[in-house]
Amino acid sequence: MRNPFKESDVTPEQVFNRSRRELLKILGISGAALTLPATARAGLSDWLTGLSAPPSPVTDTRPIDFSSPAEWQAGLPLTPENKVEGYNNFYEFGMDKADPAANASHFKTSPWQITVDGEVSRPVTLSMEDIFKKFPMEQRIYRMRCVEAWSMVVPWIGFSLASLLKLADPTSHARYVAFQTLYDPQQMPGQREGLNSAGLQYPYVEGLRLDEAMHPLTLLTTGVYGKTLPPQNGAPLRLIVPWKYGFKGIKSIVKISLTREQPPTTWNLLATDEYGFYANVNPHVDHPRWSQATERVIGAGGLFDVTRQPTRMFNGYASEVAGLYQGMDLRRNF
């Protein structure tokens, strides 16, 4: 069996010598969480090392021209850049939080094409060069909430998904939007069968209802912190839906299809009772194995600088998106 730990993951002696109860209290996790499989939660080593993650490796990024519309510049303290780039879930490059930054630095994102097809009048295939020419880029500062109950505030750069879908002209039959990640096991070792696959089916797939996809908040993202996305953050194109848990934010997208039926999604296929299609952030609906009432804020501090805060309904975007779910049972449609 592959040893999932590196030397840098070893708990410092002074931490080890603290009582188990004190350590768990400081980290804000329950003893039961330690028994959860690594594929479904942040491991203890992630909690320990992620809070003081070193700067991520230099990657092939470049500055982006973008505007900063006032309506999207939320007055929130940003998560440090090294945490955004060095603390990731991207199982295609490894299951530990630091693995994507370590293993994706040579991921080839050029040339790259994305296809929009299905229930559309004008199927389109665009290169990333086409995308930068056709769609003005905006910086949007969004809250990000992981289903594992940690959170960040990130200055994404991108453009409205709605503008791309309108270019393809959805037909009257389109009700959902399906997304697919690149499938390339040679470049993405986690897609190979075995321990690295995390039990997921690849390529990674996700989906939204059409009205969710057309919402102004829904962002196709090309950059972060003023430059193109690093590979570990989903280069060259990823989805950001800020009122949903982070696993809905599919990375390294190559295909978008409009469909009549609700599309399959990767985590829902793995565990239907744990990861719903909607995945809206909801403090009143717990994950079957942990509470969603509070979240751990990834900030600038070190190991014991842990801040917990109450989880906000729809991750703080209720005034913008609650109307999408009027009349729905959000416990049943989780």
Backbone torsions as a table, in degrees:
resi	resn	phi	psi	omega
1	MET	NA	138.3	178.7
2	ARG	-65.1	131.1	174.3
3	ASN	-73.0	116.0	-174.3
4	PRO	-78.2	-4.2	-173.5
5	PHE	-108.7	148.9	175.2
6	LYS	-112.8	167.7	-179.9
7	GLU	-56.7	-36.2	-178.2
8	SER	-67.8	-15.3	-179.5
9	ASP	-85.5	-8.6	-175.8
10	VAL	-64.9	130.1	-179.3
11	THR	-67.2	130.4	178.3
12	PRO	-57.3	149.2	-176.0
13	GLU	-57.3	-41.6	-177.6
14	GLN	-66.4	-27.0	175.8
15	VAL	-75.0	-44.7	-179.0
16	PHE	-58.5	-34.9	-176.2
17	ASN	-75.6	-14.2	173.7
18	ARG	-68.5	154.7	177.5
19	SER	-67.2	150.2	179.9
20	ARG	-58.4	-40.7	-178.0
21	ARG	-64.6	-40.9	-179.4
22	GLU	-66.0	-41.9	-179.4
23	LEU	-62.5	-45.7	-179.8
24	LEU	-64.8	-36.8	178.0
25	LYS	-63.6	-42.4	180.0
26	ILE	-63.5	-42.7	-178.0
27	LEU	-77.5	-15.8	178.0
28	GLY	74.5	31.6	178.5
29	ILE	-124.2	157.7	-179.7
30	SER	-92.0	158.2	177.8
31	GLY	-60.1	-32.2	-179.0
32	ALA	-62.1	-30.4	-177.7
33	ALA	-62.5	-25.5	-177.5
34	LEU	-68.4	-18.2	-178.0
35	THR	-91.8	-2.9	-175.8
36	LEU	-74.7	146.7	178.7
37	PRO	-65.6	148.2	-176.3
38	ALA	-63.0	-25.0	-178.5
39	THR	-73.0	-8.8	-172.5
40	ALA	-123.2	4.2	-179.3
41	ARG	-163.0	167.7	175.3
42	ALA	-74.9	123.2	-179.4
43	GLY	-70.3	162.0	-179.5
44	LEU	-60.2	-38.4	178.8
45	SER	-63.1	-33.5	176.9
46	ASP	-65.3	-42.4	-180.0
47	TRP	-61.9	-39.1	-176.8
48	LEU	-74.8	-47.5	-174.3
49	THR	-85.0	-29.0	-175.4
50	GLY	-65.8	-29.2	-177.4
51	LEU	-71.1	-19.9	178.8
52	SER	-129.4	41.9	-175.6
53	ALA	-61.9	138.3	176.7
54	PRO	-72.3	164.9	176.7
55	PRO	-56.3	142.8	-179.4
56	SER	-73.6	157.1	179.9
57	PRO	-61.2	151.5	176.7
58	VAL	-64.5	132.6	-179.3
59	THR	-125.5	171.6	-175.8
60	ASP	-81.7	84.6	178.2
61	THR	-122.5	165.1	178.1
62	ARG	-144.5	156.1	179.0
63	PRO	-63.3	151.2	178.7
64	ILE	-118.8	141.4	169.7
65	ASP	-82.1	127.8	-178.4
66	PHE	-154.1	157.9	172.0
67	SER	-99.4	167.2	179.1
68	SER	-130.3	75.2	-179.6
69	PRO	-56.5	134.4	-173.9
70	ALA	-56.8	-35.0	-176.0
71	GLU	-64.8	-18.8	-177.5
72	TRP	-105.9	4.2	-177.4
73	GLN	-99.7	71.1	-177.3
74	ALA	-57.7	136.6	-178.7
75	GLY	-78.5	65.9	-176.6
76	LEU	-123.1	145.6	176.2
77	PRO	-67.5	128.2	-177.3
78	LEU	-75.0	145.6	170.3
79	THR	-68.2	136.6	179.7
80	PRO	-53.7	143.0	-175.4
81	GLU	-57.4	-39.3	-177.7
82	ASN	-67.3	-26.6	176.8
83	LYS	-74.9	-41.7	179.0
84	VAL	-61.4	-38.8	-176.4
85	GLU	-90.7	-14.2	-174.8
86	GLY	-114.1	-2.2	-176.0
87	TYR	-130.0	92.0	-169.4
88	ASN	-137.6	151.1	163.4
89	ASN	-102.8	111.3	175.3
90	PHE	-153.2	79.7	-168.2
91	TYR	-62.6	-17.7	174.3
92	GLU	-59.4	-21.0	-179.9
93	PHE	-117.3	11.1	176.9
94	GLY	131.5	159.0	-171.1
95	MET	-95.6	-16.4	176.8
96	ASP	-86.4	155.5	-175.1
97	LYS	-61.0	-32.5	-178.5
98	ALA	-86.7	-10.7	-176.2
99	ASP	-61.1	-45.1	-177.7
100	PRO	-57.7	-44.1	179.2
101	ALA	-64.0	-36.3	-178.1
102	ALA	-75.4	-33.0	-169.7
103	ASN	-105.9	-9.5	-174.3
104	ALA	-105.4	5.0	-172.1
105	SER	-63.6	-23.3	179.9
106	HIS	-105.3	13.4	178.4
107	PHE	-63.9	126.5	-176.1
108	LYS	-86.4	116.9	-178.9
109	THR	-114.3	11.7	176.9
110	SER	-145.2	128.5	0.0
111	PRO	-74.2	160.6	-177.8
112	TRP	-147.9	137.6	176.8
113	GLN	-129.5	148.7	174.4
114	ILE	-127.5	133.9	-177.5
115	THR	-110.2	137.5	172.9
116	VAL	-117.7	118.3	-175.5
117	ASP	-144.7	-162.6	-178.8
118	GLY	90.2	-133.7	-176.9
119	GLU	-80.0	68.6	178.2
120	VAL	-136.2	154.0	178.6
121	SER	-83.7	-26.6	-176.7
122	ARG	-132.1	81.9	176.3
123	PRO	-56.2	142.2	-178.0
124	VAL	-134.5	149.5	170.6
125	THR	-128.3	123.6	-175.1
126	LEU	-125.0	143.5	168.8
127	SER	-85.3	168.1	175.6
128	MET	-64.6	-32.3	175.3
129	GLU	-62.1	-41.2	176.4
130	ASP	-60.4	-43.7	-176.9
131	ILE	-62.4	-44.6	-180.0
132	PHE	-67.1	-27.1	178.1
133	LYS	-78.9	-37.4	-172.4
134	LYS	-85.0	-29.7	-170.1
135	PHE	-123.3	115.7	176.1
136	PRO	-61.7	137.3	-178.1
137	MET	-90.3	142.2	178.0
138	GLU	-127.5	143.8	168.9
139	GLN	-87.2	131.5	176.5
140	ARG	-131.3	123.3	178.8
141	ILE	-90.9	112.6	-175.4
142	TYR	-120.4	147.4	164.1
143	ARG	-71.1	146.6	175.8
144	MET	-129.3	128.3	-177.5
145	ARG	-125.4	119.6	177.3
146	CYS	-85.4	148.9	176.4
147	VAL	-62.5	-20.1	178.2
148	GLU	-77.7	3.9	175.1
149	ALA	76.3	33.2	166.9
150	TRP	-122.2	159.2	-173.4
151	SER	-141.8	158.4	176.9
152	MET	-139.9	170.7	167.8
153	VAL	-126.9	121.0	-166.4
154	VAL	-127.6	134.6	175.9
155	PRO	-89.2	78.4	179.9
156	TRP	-69.9	157.0	172.9
157	ILE	-126.4	131.1	-179.6
158	GLY	-179.2	-154.7	-178.0
159	PHE	-147.0	160.4	-176.2
160	SER	-64.8	129.2	174.6
161	LEU	-56.6	-34.7	-178.7
162	ALA	-56.4	-36.4	-177.8
163	SER	-66.6	-34.8	176.6
164	LEU	-72.3	-42.1	-179.6
165	LEU	-64.8	-37.6	177.9
166	LYS	-63.8	-34.0	177.9
167	LEU	-60.9	-35.1	179.6
168	ALA	-85.5	-12.8	175.6
169	ASP	59.9	79.9	178.7
170	PRO	-57.6	142.8	176.9
171	THR	-81.8	173.3	179.1
172	SER	-67.2	-14.0	-179.9
173	HIS	-86.8	-12.7	-176.2
174	ALA	-72.4	124.8	178.6
175	ARG	-125.9	-21.3	-178.2
176	TYR	-135.3	163.7	176.3
177	VAL	-127.5	123.2	-179.4
178	ALA	-106.2	142.4	-177.7
179	PHE	-124.5	149.1	178.9
180	GLN	-138.4	135.2	175.3
181	THR	-82.5	156.6	172.1
182	LEU	-54.1	139.2	172.1
183	TYR	-111.2	109.4	-177.9
184	ASP	-153.6	81.6	-176.0
185	PRO	-59.3	-22.9	177.8
186	GLN	-68.0	-41.1	178.7
187	GLN	-87.4	-27.0	-176.0
188	MET	-115.8	87.0	-172.3
189	PRO	-60.7	-25.2	179.3
190	GLY	-68.2	-15.1	178.3
191	GLN	-81.5	-9.5	178.0
192	ARG	-76.3	149.3	179.3
193	GLU	-65.4	145.6	178.9
194	GLY	123.3	-158.2	-174.2
195	LEU	-60.5	-36.8	-175.7
196	ASN	-71.9	-12.6	-174.3
197	SER	-77.8	-12.4	179.1
198	ALA	60.8	14.6	-179.7
199	GLY	78.3	3.6	-178.3
200	LEU	-87.8	155.3	172.9
201	GLN	-90.9	134.1	179.9
202	TYR	-118.1	151.7	5.2
203	PRO	-70.8	155.1	177.9
204	TYR	-64.1	135.5	179.2
205	VAL	-131.6	150.1	178.3
206	GLU	-143.9	173.0	-179.0
207	GLY	-160.6	154.4	175.4
208	LEU	-134.2	156.7	165.1
209	ARG	-69.8	152.5	-175.5
210	LEU	-60.7	-39.4	-179.6
211	ASP	-68.0	-29.8	174.0
212	GLU	-67.7	-42.7	-179.3
213	ALA	-65.1	-33.8	-177.7
214	MET	-85.0	-4.3	-177.7
215	HIS	-66.8	141.7	-177.7
216	PRO	-57.3	-27.3	-179.4
217	LEU	-73.0	-22.8	-173.6
218	THR	-74.1	121.6	-167.7
219	LEU	-120.5	129.6	164.0
220	LEU	-87.7	122.3	-165.9
221	THR	-109.4	131.0	-179.7
222	THR	-115.0	-11.1	-175.3
223	GLY	-157.3	175.2	178.4
224	VAL	-157.9	143.7	179.6
225	TYR	51.1	43.9	171.2
226	GLY	81.3	1.9	-177.3
227	LYS	-139.7	169.2	178.5
228	THR	-60.5	154.4	-178.1
229	LEU	-58.9	133.7	166.9
230	PRO	-68.2	154.3	-179.0
231	PRO	-53.5	-39.4	-176.9
232	GLN	-68.0	-17.0	177.5
233	ASN	-97.7	8.2	173.7
234	GLY	103.9	24.4	179.3
235	ALA	-55.9	149.9	-3.3
236	PRO	-92.6	-4.0	-174.3
237	LEU	-148.7	124.6	178.1
238	ARG	-135.2	167.1	-179.8
239	LEU	-101.7	137.5	173.0
240	ILE	-126.3	120.8	176.6
241	VAL	-125.1	92.4	-162.2
242	PRO	-68.1	-15.8	178.5
243	TRP	-91.3	2.7	179.8
244	LYS	-114.6	161.3	177.1
245	TYR	-63.1	152.8	-169.9
246	GLY	-60.2	-25.9	-178.1
247	PHE	-66.5	-14.7	174.3
248	LYS	-72.5	-17.2	-176.8
249	GLY	-82.6	72.7	-176.0
250	ILE	-59.1	141.3	-173.8
251	LYS	-108.6	160.6	173.6
252	SER	48.1	57.3	-173.8
253	ILE	-76.0	135.7	174.6
254	VAL	-119.3	-16.2	-175.6
255	LYS	-148.4	137.5	173.9
256	ILE	-128.2	124.5	-178.3
257	SER	-125.6	131.0	174.1
258	LEU	-89.5	134.3	-170.7
259	THR	-132.7	161.5	175.0
260	ARG	-84.2	-33.1	-175.5
261	GLU	-107.2	156.0	178.1
262	GLN	-61.7	125.1	-176.5
263	PRO	-80.2	157.4	174.4
264	PRO	-69.4	152.9	176.3
265	THR	-131.4	146.4	-167.2
266	THR	-59.4	-51.7	-175.9
267	TRP	-72.4	-31.0	175.8
268	ASN	-66.8	-35.4	176.3
269	LEU	-65.8	-34.9	-179.0
270	LEU	-72.9	-44.2	-174.6
271	ALA	-149.6	88.5	-173.8
272	THR	-60.4	-34.9	-176.3
273	ASP	-82.2	-6.1	-178.1
274	GLU	-111.0	-31.7	-174.1
275	TYR	-129.4	99.0	-175.6
276	GLY	-78.2	169.3	178.8
277	PHE	-66.0	-40.0	-174.5
278	TYR	-77.4	-46.3	176.3
279	ALA	53.8	38.0	175.3
280	ASN	-73.2	138.1	176.9
281	VAL	-63.9	122.7	-174.3
282	ASN	-148.4	108.9	-178.8
283	PRO	-65.5	-14.5	-177.1
284	HIS	-93.6	-6.0	179.2
285	VAL	-120.5	103.5	-178.4
286	ASP	-76.2	152.8	163.2
287	HIS	-63.7	147.0	-178.4
288	PRO	-54.8	-19.8	-175.7
289	ARG	-120.2	4.0	173.6
290	TRP	-162.1	161.4	-179.1
291	SER	-78.8	147.3	172.7
292	GLN	-109.7	11.2	-175.1
293	ALA	-68.6	-30.6	178.6
294	THR	-131.1	169.0	-179.6
295	GLU	-139.2	152.1	177.9
296	ARG	-95.1	122.5	-175.8
297	VAL	-85.7	123.8	174.8
298	ILE	-83.0	111.3	-176.5
299	GLY	-125.0	-156.9	-174.4
300	ALA	-84.9	-12.5	-173.0
301	GLY	-74.7	177.8	-179.0
302	GLY	-96.3	-151.7	-169.1
303	LEU	-55.5	-46.5	-173.6
304	PHE	-103.0	8.1	174.9
305	ASP	-89.3	76.6	-174.9
306	VAL	-109.9	121.5	177.9
307	THR	-111.6	129.4	173.2
308	ARG	-114.2	144.4	179.2
309	GLN	-141.0	157.4	178.3
310	PRO	-63.0	141.6	173.6
311	THR	-73.9	135.9	-179.7
312	ARG	-97.8	142.2	178.5
313	MET	-57.8	134.0	-175.5
314	PHE	52.8	30.8	176.8
315	ASN	59.1	28.0	179.2
316	GLY	91.8	4.2	-177.8
317	TYR	-110.7	25.1	-175.9
318	ALA	-61.3	-38.1	-177.1
319	SER	-64.0	-26.6	-179.8
320	GLU	-89.4	-32.9	-168.0
321	VAL	-120.2	-10.2	-176.1
322	ALA	-56.7	-33.2	-179.3
323	GLY	-62.0	-22.1	178.5
324	LEU	-65.4	-21.1	-172.1
325	TYR	-120.4	21.1	-179.9
326	GLN	-59.2	128.3	179.1
327	GLY	85.3	-6.1	-179.5
328	MET	-87.8	146.9	172.3
329	ASP	-84.3	105.5	-173.6
330	LEU	-78.9	-7.7	170.5
331	ARG	-81.5	-39.3	177.3
332	ARG	-74.8	-42.3	179.8
333	ASN	-98.2	68.0	-174.6
334	PHE	-90.2	NA	NA
